[in-house]
Amino acid sequence: MSDLIAFHTRHDANLVVAREGRIVLILELERLFNQRYFAYSLDPETFRQQLETTLDTVEQLTGTRSFDTCVLNWIPEVQQPVLREVVEARRFVETTHHRAHAAGAYHLSPFDECLIFSIDGGGNDGWFNIFEGRRGRVRLLERLDLNLGTPYRFLGNFIAEIRSRKGWEFLRGLDIAGKLMGLAAYGNPDPRLHAAARRALLNFRQPTDLRAFAEEVEIPFEIDVLQGQQGRDLAHNVQAAVEEILEELFRQHHTLSESRNVCLTGGVALNVIANSNLARKFPEHNFYVPANSNDCGIAFGTLLDLFPKLESRECAWDGLPLLDPHYAPRLREEFDHRPASPEDVVDALVQGQIVGLVQGRSEHGPRALGNRSFLALPGYPNIKDILNQKVKFREPYRPFAPLVSTADVDTYFDLPALSPYMSFAGVVREEHRQTLAGVTHADNTSRVQTLEQQDNPFVYQLLQIIKNRDIAPVLLNTSLNIRGRPIAARLEDAAEILRDTELDWLYYEGELFEKRTT
């Protein structure tokens, strides 16, 4: 099979390269340019420079920068001529946004046949598309004229506690949705807010539509207008409204296919609470959410849509290799280091210390799964606050994820579906909430990551060692980055975190690194 490359250039920009029928590179551009949610510039000259840098990296990692086919997915018009000039390809093919979401989810899923709900805040083929996956292909069944993703995020602009920048965040502020979901657990039900949020979600067409919401709940149409509990109550009711709408729509449309298998994808599928609500309300269905359900998976899905015979093995732990393995001597020169076994890592964790972990390729997707992670024991006193204040530098209301083996998950969590990519939230069983305080959210839920040994042998071994010491075999797991930055793609990034935060240890290639004491 010919050499292929696929591009997505908007926010969460990414590309995928396939050679001889096998995907050999998944490159999320935020990792290369060290800018979270990276989008290529709309200025032609800047775009040209960014694209040249990208292709240099592609050549470095794959050995080629010329291709038989280049596939473009919803590329802005101003970027098209530059891309077609700079990328060496015999032919260019264009495809659509939601087909990529759907095909990626279908080919990564364990299902031969399934119903696919692709729900996003944008696309050149709508916002809410329902597909069927069958015989290696996806087929559009229905398109709903409903944009849930954008108004969910925009409503966060009213809440002072989750804002990250000044000004209305209509084009940026992609982190607001995740913050709103985390803050929702601290709010209270309010029928008036719920009804207004529901109408805002269902009737949204453009940002100024939110004026009607503001008038209905009698607040100014201004950013940061809701402080404290008022903002938390809005978050709670927006979240409840989107769950309610999704449940109603699934009930209306799941009969489009006879299959009881369901893929959820698109940016809205990052809403683990809504995913979990569906899985609990429809237990007769088997739900699957891919690791790359947001726009970082567009290039991957694009290639599998057009070339379904490509080898499409699990991609969650098959992202970018370290961009600077040559930095290792400098790491050893700057920091004290010693050989370390898995037992040594557990020794550090048991003492309440936080370990940064760098191994193998990076995760593909927005959530670290144990290759670029901070790890800690969730039962250590105040570990959540320590990690937030001294390492991650992020808001205190945002939850951390528990990582647990599939064999042990039912002991500690009431989980509606297996969750290898933190796609579903479980309720922490009451008898373990104190032990697992670091990963128990305000509503007693946890965004669980379930782990099989073959997925991540090293982390799985850590869990077994912890279990053998009669400690709950659950790890607090969060991404190896600091606030506002993408998951670390370079050893130099990891060294900066160890140097500039209060991280205790960095584990890399069988060694533990720490700051020099003299």
N, C-alpha and C positions, 0 to 999 in steps of 0.2 A: 504494500500500500504506500502511496506517496506521502511526502512530508507535508504536514498540515500545521497551520497556526490560526488561532481564533482570538479575537480582541473584543473586550468590553472596555470603553474608555471613560464612561461617566463615573459617578462616585462608586467607591469600592472597585476601582478599575482592576482588571486582571487579564491575563492571557494564558493560553494553554498550547503546548507544542506536542504533536504526535509524530512519531517516526516509525516506519515499518509496522504500522498497525497497533502501536502501543503508545500510550500517553507517557511522555518522558519528562515533562516540566509543567508544573502549575505555579504560576507566578502572580501573587497578589502585589500590586504595585505599591501599596502603602508600605510594604516591608522593604522594598527597594529604596523608596524615596523618604522613608521614615516620617511619613505624614499620614495620620489616621484618616480613613475614608477617602484616600487620595483619588482625585479626578484629574485627568489630563487637562492641560490648559486649553482654553478656546482661542488664545492668541496663536496664530499660525507659527510664528518663529519659535516661541517658547515650546509649543507642542512638538515641533521638529527636533529641538534639542532633547526634550524628554524622551521622544521616541528613539533617537539615536542611542541615548544612554540605555534604554530598555533593550534594544537589539544587541548592543555590545554584551549585556548580561546574558541574553538568550544564547548568543554564540559561545560565551564562556562556559555556560552550563550544558549546552547540547551539542556544540561543535558545528552548528550551522546557523546561517541567517538568511538563507534563501529557501523558498517553499514552492511546492506545486500549487497549493490552494491556500488562500487567506480568507477566513470567514469573518465577516463584520456583523456586529449585533448592535443595532440602534446607535450608530455612530453619528454625532452631530455633523451637520452639513459642512461647517467650516473646517472640520478636521479631515473630511473625506479626501480632498486632493493631496494633502500632505501625506496621509497614510498610504495612499496608493502610489505615491512617488517614492517614499522612503523604504517601504517594505518590498523586498524582492520576492515577487510571486508571479506565477504564470497566469493565474486567474484569481479573481475576487468574487466572492459569493456573499449575499446578505440574507440575514434571517431575523426573526423577531424575538422579543424579550421573554414573554411568558412561555413560548415553546421551549426556550432554553431552560427555564426553571423546571418545567414539567419533565422534559427529557432527562435532565440531570437527576432529578429525584427518582424517576422510574428506573433508570439503568443502575442506580446505586442501591435501590431497594431490594429486598429479598423476594419480591413478587414477580410472578409471570404475568399476572393481570391485576389491574388496580384502577381505582378512581383517583384522580389527582386534582387537588384544589391548589391553584397558584394565585396567591393574594399578595398584592404589592402596592406601593404608593406611586407607581409610575410604570411606563412601558410604551412601546409603539404599537401595542396590541391590547390596550385596555389595562384594567386594574385587578379584575377578579375573573379568572378564567378557569373553567372546569374541563379537564381532559380525561380521556381513557387511555391507559397504557395496555397494549396487547400486541403480542407477536413482535416485540422489539421496536414498536413504533408508538408514538403518541398521537392521539386524534382529538381535536377540539370538539367538545360536546355542547358547551354553552358559555356565553360571555355575559356577565352581569355588569350593568352600568353602575358600579359602586366602588368608590375609592375609600377604603377603611384606613389604610396605612398613613396617608398624609394628614387627615384631620386628627387622628390619634396623637401624632407627634406634635402638630401645631397647637393643640389644646394645652400642651405642656408649657407653651410660652407665657401663659397666665400665672404659672406657679413659680414663685421666687426661689424656692428651695432646690429646684432642679435645673435652673438656667445656667448655662456655661459661658455665654457671651452676651454682649450688649446688642440690642436691636432685635427685630423680629427675625427668627431663624426659619425662613421659608426655604432657602436653598441649602443651608447648612444645618448644623445642630442635629445631626443624625444620632447623637448619643441621647437625645432627649427621650426617645421612646423607651429605651431600656431603663432610664432613671424613673420615668413615670410608672413603669411596671413595678419597680422596686419600692417606690414610695407608696403605692396603692395599699400595701399591707398596713400602713399606719393610719389610714383614713376610715371614716364611718359611712354607712349607707345613708343616703339622703334622697328620697323619692323625687324631689324637685330637680336636684342636680343630675340624677340618673336620667330622667326624662329629657332634660335639656341636652345632655351629652349624647343620648341616643339620637335625637333629632339632628344634632350637629354632624354626627358620623354618617347618618343616612342621607342627608341633604347636601353634603359638601360638594362644591364644584370649584371654588377658588377661595383664596385666603380671606377675602372680605366677607365671605359668608359667615365667618365667625362673629361678625358684628351682631348678628341675630342671636347667637348664643349669649354673648355678653349682655345684650339688652334683656334677654329672658331671665337671666340669673342676677340681673341688676348689679353688674360690675362694669367699670370703665373698659373700653377696648384698648388696653394697654398691657405691655409686658410686665411681669413680676407683680401683678396687682394683688395676688392672693398670697398672704403670708401665713406661716405656721399651719395650724390645724385646718384653716380654710383651704389652703393649697393641697393638703393631704386628703381632705375629703373630696376635692375635685378629682384627684388622681384615682382614688378608690372607685368613684362612680363612673369615670371614663372607662376604666378597666372592666368594671362589671357590665357596662353597656356593650362593649365590644365582644365580650364573652357571650352575652345574650344574643346579639345579632348573629354571630358565627354559629351558635347552636341552632338558631332558627333556620339559617340558610342551609346548614348541613342536613337538617331534618327534611327540608323541602327538596333537596337535590341529590341525596345519596342514592336514590332509586334510579338515577340515570345509568347506573351500571349494576349488573347482578353481582359483581365482585364485592366481597366484604373486606377487601384490602384497600387502604387509603393512604396516599402520600399527601402530606401538607408541605407546601414550599412557598417561596417568595418571602419578602421581608417580614410579613405578618407572622410567618411561622417561627420567628424568633421569640414570639410571645408564648413562653412556656406555660404560663397560667391558663391561657386560652386553649392551648394544645391539650393540656391535662383535663380541662373541663370537658372537651369533646370526647377524650378517651374514656372518661368516667361515665358520661351520659350515654355513650354508645358502645358498651362493652362487647357487643357482638362483632364489632369491627376491629381489624388489626391496623394500627396507625404507625406510620413511619415518617420521620423528618430527617432529611440529610444534614450532614455537618455543614454544608455550604448552601443553605437554603436562601440566604440573602444574595445580594448582587455579586458577591465575590465568587459565586459559582456559575455565573453566566457563560463565560468562555468554555468551561467544562461541559455544561449542558448543551451549548451550541454545537460543539463537535459531535457529541453523542446523538444529537437530533439528526444531523446530516450524515453521520458515519456511524451507524449503530453497531457495526461489527468491530469497532475499536475495543481493545482490551480496556475494561472499565472496572478494574479492581478497586476495592475500598480506598478512597482518597483522603480520608480524615487525617492520617498520619503520613501523608505522602506529599506534603507541601514543599516549601523552599528549603534546600540545604543551606547550611551556614554560608553566608556570603564572604566571610573572612576567616577561614580556618587557619590562615597564616598568622593570625593574631595570637595564637596560643602561646608562643614564647614570651610575648609581652605580658600576657596574663600571669604566667609563672614568674616573671621578673617583678611584677608590681605587688603581688599578693603572696602571703604565706600559703603553702599548700602541702597536702599529704595524701598518700594513697588512701582510698576509702572504699570499704565494702558496703553492700546494702545494710548490713548490721550497724555499721558506723553511722550511716545516714539516719537510721531509726534511733540510734542513741541521741543524736542531736535533736530530733523531733520530740523525743520523750522529755527532753530538758526544756521544752517550750520554745525551741529555736525555730527559725524560719529558714528553709532551704530553697534556693533558686535552682532549678533543674534545666540543664541544656543537654539534650541527647538527640541523635538522629536528625531526621528532617523535621521541619516545623509542621505544626498542624495546619491543615487547609480549612479555613473557616474562621469565624470570629471568636471561637472559644478554645482556650488552651486545654489540652486533654492529657497532659503529662510529659510532653516533649519540651515545651517552653513554659514552665509552670513555677509558681511559688507553692511550696507544700508546707503544711503545718498540721499539728494534731488539734482537732476542733474542741477537745475537752480542756485544753490548757486555759487557765483563767485569763479572761480579757483578750484572747488571741485575735479576735476580730478587730477590736479597737487598736491593738498594737500594729496589726498589719495595715489597717487603713491609715493610721496617723503617722507611722514611721517608715513605711515602705511604699504603699500604693498612692498615698496622698489624695484620697478620694472621699466622697460623701459618706457619712457614717451609716446612712439608711440602706446602702446598697448591700445585698446579700452575697455571701460566698457559697461556692458549690461543694457538696460532699462527693468524694470519689470512693466507691465501694465496689467490691467484686459482685458479679451477678449472683453468685452462690449465697452471698450474705445480705443482699439488699433487703429481702423481706423481713429480716430480723429487726432492722432499724427504721424502715420506711414503708409506708403504705403508698406504693407507686402504681399508677394506672397502666404503665407500659414500660418496657425496657428502654433505657435512655443512655445509649453509649456516647451521645454528643450533647448532653445536658439539654435535651429538648422537651423534657417533661418534669413537672414538679411533683414531689411526693410529700405526704404528711409525715413528719417525724413522729415515731411512736412515742407515746407519752412517757414511758419508762426510760427513754433514752435522751430526752430533751436537755437535761442538764449535762449529760456526758457529751452531747453533740451541740453544745450551746453556740460554738463558733460558726456552725452552718445552719442553725435553726433561725428562720426569719421571724418577723414579728407576728405573723399569722400561723406559725408552727409548720410552715412548708419549707422545702429545700429543693433547689434545682439540681437534681441528682445526676451524676455520671456513673453509669454501670460499666464495669470493666471485665473483659475476658482476658485470660492469660496471653493469648496470641496477639491481642491488640497492643499491649505494652508490657512486655515481660518484666522489665525492671521495676516499674511501679507496682505491678501485680505482686512481685516478690516482696516489696516493702509492706504491702497489706498483709501478706501471710506472716511475715516476721512480727508485725504489730499484733496480729491475732494470737500468735504463739506466746506472746508476753501477757496474755490475758487483758489486753486493752481493746476497746472497740475498734475493729479493723476498718476505720473510716478516716480518710485524709481530707483536710481542707485543701482545695485546689483552686487557684486563680491564675490568670495569665501573667507571664513574665514581662511586665511593662509597668510604667508609672503613668499617672493620669495624663490623658491627652496624647499618648504615644501608642503606636501599634505594638503588637507582640514582637519581642526582640528577634531580629533577623541576623544579628552579628554578635560575635563574641565581644566586640568592643561595646555594644549596647549593654550586654550582661555585666561587663566590667564597670561601666558607668553606674549601673544600678547598685552593684556591690560597694562601689567607692562612695556614692553620694547619698545613699539611704542607710537605714539601720538594719539592712539585711544581714543575717548572721553568717550564712554560708552560701557558696555557689558550687554546685556539683557539675563537673564536666569531665568526661572520659576517665572515669574511675578515680577522680581526685576531688577533694573538698578544698575550696579556696576561701580565705578570710582576710580581712584587713590586717596589715602588719601592726603590731602593738608597740613597736619601737621604731 
